[in-house]
Amino acid sequence: DRWQWCLYTANNAGLNDTGYGAPLIYYNYYNFIYTTNSAIGIFSTNPGPELGVAKAFRAYCFLDLARMYDPLPAKAEGVAGTTKYEIPAEITGLTVPIVTETSTIEELENNPRATREEMFEFILADLNEAEKLISEANYKPAIIGMPSLAVVYGLKARAYNWLGGFNESYENVPTGNEAYKLAAQYARKAITASGCTIMTEAQYTDPITGFCKVNSAWMWG
């Protein structure tokens, strides 16, 4: 259901391998990741808050990609009858390929999809380093377009919230209730660190500015 908007674009191939919607998102995110990796390569020589910002941006990109391309059971009402989508065994629990600042051309030519555990271990490692570097420097972004410590906490909350929806037991990342508890803790830390106030009903139901205009609830925009 999260892909319904793609099914109604001008391209009626929808999400087929010749479709437009899914590859567009995929390629755009990897272009963004290329930029973050370039920044990480530069700032790694003298680690500081700039490296933390770059790591936060990369974690954000992979977090979105992992959640969008992790195949989940779904039922597409009114599109292809009510047939439930059964996940093929060969792609169960897979996300997208991980690309870092040190990835070589040879490695990228044989770079399979990372497992859910591998991906979230990677994302959380980036966020842990971002938290450390931004916190140590007491970095305060001059513009809302740059991630703050509160944003890093928020991304951690989002990552743990996703992991909470799975019952598989992983060695390196939490799932289920353990992950949900961490999501709640980091969500509270994000709210406290940001100083933001939750949107009013009038703000979030406004059909024009609802989620399109920066207000006192926005940590990042």
C-alpha positions in Angstrom: 0.0 0.0 0.0 2.9 2.4 0.6 3.5 2.2 -3.2 -0.1 3.0 -4.3 0.9 6.5 -5.6 3.4 4.9 -8.0 0.6 2.7 -9.5 -1.3 5.8 -10.7 1.5 7.8 -12.4 1.4 8.5 -16.1 3.5 5.4 -16.7 1.0 2.5 -16.4 3.8 -0.1 -16.0 3.6 0.8 -12.3 6.2 -1.1 -10.3 7.2 -3.5 -13.1 10.9 -3.7 -14.0 10.2 -1.4 -16.9 8.2 1.0 -14.7 9.2 4.6 -13.8 8.3 5.0 -10.1 10.6 2.6 -8.3 13.8 3.2 -10.2 13.4 7.0 -10.0 13.4 6.8 -6.2 16.3 4.3 -6.2 18.6 6.3 -8.4 17.9 9.6 -6.7 18.8 8.2 -3.3 22.0 6.7 -4.6 23.0 10.0 -6.2 22.5 11.6 -2.7 24.5 8.7 -1.1 27.3 9.4 -3.6 27.4 13.0 -2.4 27.5 12.0 1.3 30.2 9.4 0.6 32.3 12.1 -1.1 31.8 14.4 2.0 32.7 11.6 4.4 35.9 10.9 2.4 36.9 14.5 2.8 35.9 15.1 6.4 37.3 11.7 7.7 40.8 13.2 7.5 40.0 15.6 10.3 36.9 14.2 12.1 34.6 16.8 13.5 30.9 17.9 13.4 31.0 18.1 9.6 31.7 14.3 9.5 28.9 13.8 11.9 26.5 15.8 9.6 27.6 13.8 6.6 27.1 10.5 8.4 23.6 11.6 9.5 22.7 12.4 5.9 23.9 9.0 4.7 22.1 7.1 7.5 18.9 9.0 6.5 19.3 7.9 2.9 19.8 4.3 3.7 17.1 4.3 6.3 14.6 5.4 3.7 15.8 3.0 1.1 15.9 0.0 3.5 12.3 0.6 4.6 11.0 1.2 1.0 12.7 -1.9 -0.6 12.4 -4.4 2.3 9.7 -6.7 0.8 6.8 -7.0 3.2 3.5 -8.9 2.8 0.9 -6.7 1.2 -2.6 -6.8 -0.3 -3.3 -4.4 -3.2 -7.0 -3.8 -2.9 -8.6 -2.7 -6.2 -5.4 -2.9 -8.2 -4.9 -6.6 -8.7 -7.9 -8.1 -7.0 -7.3 -8.9 -3.3 -4.4 -11.3 -3.9 -1.9 -11.2 -1.1 1.7 -10.6 -2.2 3.8 -13.6 -1.1 7.5 -12.7 -0.6 9.8 -14.9 -2.7 12.2 -16.8 -0.4 15.3 -15.5 -2.3 14.6 -11.9 -1.4 13.0 -12.3 2.1 14.7 -10.0 4.6 16.8 -8.2 2.0 17.1 -4.4 1.7 19.4 -2.6 -0.8 23.2 -2.7 -1.5 25.4 -0.8 0.9 27.8 1.7 -0.8 30.4 3.5 1.3 33.2 6.0 0.7 35.7 3.2 0.4 33.7 1.0 -2.0 35.8 0.1 -5.1 34.5 -0.3 -8.7 35.3 -4.0 -8.4 33.3 -4.3 -5.2 30.3 -2.4 -6.6 30.2 -4.7 -9.6 29.3 -7.6 -7.2 27.4 -5.9 -4.5 24.3 -7.8 -3.5 21.4 -6.5 -1.4 22.3 -6.3 2.3 20.2 -8.2 4.8 18.0 -6.3 7.1 20.4 -7.0 10.0 23.4 -5.9 8.0 21.7 -2.7 6.8 20.5 -1.6 10.2 23.8 -2.4 11.9 25.4 -0.1 9.3 22.8 2.7 9.7 23.0 2.6 13.5 26.9 2.7 13.3 26.6 5.9 11.2 24.1 7.4 13.6 26.2 6.5 16.7 29.2 8.3 15.2 27.1 11.3 14.1 25.7 11.5 17.7 29.3 11.4 19.2 30.8 14.0 16.8 27.9 16.4 16.9 27.5 16.2 20.6 31.3 16.6 21.4 31.4 19.7 19.2 28.1 21.1 20.6 27.3 21.7 17.0 24.2 23.8 16.4 23.2 24.1 12.7 22.8 27.6 11.3 19.9 26.5 9.1 17.1 24.0 9.5 18.4 22.1 6.5 21.3 20.6 8.4 20.8 17.8 10.9 21.2 18.6 14.6 21.7 16.2 17.6 17.9 16.2 17.9 17.7 15.0 14.3 20.1 12.2 14.9 18.0 11.1 17.9 15.0 11.2 15.7 16.6 9.1 13.0 17.5 6.6 15.7 14.0 6.5 16.9 12.8 5.9 13.3 15.3 3.1 12.8 14.4 1.3 16.0 10.7 1.8 15.3 11.1 -0.1 12.0 13.0 -2.9 13.7 10.3 -3.2 16.3 8.0 -4.6 13.6 10.0 -7.8 13.2 10.2 -10.8 15.4 13.4 -12.3 14.0 16.2 -12.5 16.5 19.3 -10.8 15.3 22.8 -10.9 16.9 23.7 -7.2 16.3 20.5 -5.2 16.2 17.4 -5.4 18.4 13.9 -6.3 17.2 10.4 -6.5 18.6 9.6 -4.9 22.0 13.3 -4.2 22.7 13.6 -2.1 19.6 10.2 -0.3 20.4 11.5 0.7 23.8 14.6 2.2 22.3 12.4 4.0 19.7 10.4 5.6 22.5 13.5 6.6 24.4 15.1 8.3 21.4 11.9 9.9 20.3 11.7 11.6 23.8 15.4 12.6 23.5 14.7 14.1 20.1 11.8 16.1 21.4 13.7 17.3 24.4 16.9 18.2 22.5 15.0 20.0 19.7 12.8 22.2 21.9 10.1 21.8 19.3 6.4 21.7 20.0 4.0 19.2 18.5 1.9 20.4 15.7 -1.7 21.4 16.5 -4.6 19.7 14.7 -5.2 22.9 12.7 -1.6 22.8 11.5 -1.4 19.2 10.4 -4.9 19.1 8.8 -4.3 22.3 6.8 -4.6 21.1 3.1 -2.1 23.7 1.8 0.6 24.1 4.5 0.0 20.9 6.6 3.4 19.3 6.0 4.8 21.8 3.5 5.6 24.8 5.6 8.2 24.9 8.3 6.8 25.6 11.8 7.7 25.2 15.4 7.3 21.4 15.2 10.0 20.9 12.6 13.4 19.7 13.7 14.7 19.4 10.1 13.4 20.6 6.8 
